[in-house]
Amino acid sequence: MLVKVVTFFLIGMAVMAMFGRLRWPGGARRIGRKDPRPAKPAKCKACGAFIIGDGPCPCQKDK
């Protein structure tokens, strides 16, 4: 009896995990939902290096 309970519990958890991973087409673009993708990192327009932090790019500090 205990083996049946554990088996049903594990099967139920697997089914819930499958439903939780479903990705509906256009689901992120519904009204009231934010885009789940992170923002693209900023790049320097002069040299193309990634800008880390709030300050200017090191190539523009010397000017």
N, C-alpha and C positions, 0 to 999 in steps of 0.2 A: 504494500500500500504506500509506503514511504517513497519507494522508487517511482511509482506513478506520479506522485505529487511533485517530486523533484523534476521528473521528465516534463510534465506539463508546464511547470514554472519556467524551465529553460526554453521550451518551445515558444511559450508566450513572450519571453524576453527577446528571443530572436525575431519574432514577427514584429514586435514593437520597434526594434532596431531597424528593420527593413523599411517600415513606414516612416520612421524618423529621418531616413536618408533620402527619401524621395525628393526629387527636384522637379517641380512643375515648370514647364516652359513659360517664361515671362513672370514667374512668381515673385521675383524681386522687384519688378516694376509696378506692382500694384499700388494703389493709392494708400498712403499712410505707412509704407514700408521703406526703409532705407536700403541703399545699395550695399550688399554684403562684401563687395570687393574693397580692398584698401585703396586709398588715394595714391596716384602715381607720384614718385619722388620728384622733387624739383631739380632741374638741371640748369647750369649756367649757360646763358645764351652765347657768351663769347668763346668759351673753351669746351663746353659740353660735359664738364665734370658735375657730379652730384653735389648739391649744396646741403651741407650738414649744419643744422642749427638755424638761427634767425639772421645771422650776419651775412655780409656779402661773400662772394667767392674769393678765395685767396688770389686769383689772378687779377681781380679788380681792386684789391687793397692797395697795391703799389701805385695806382694811378691817382 
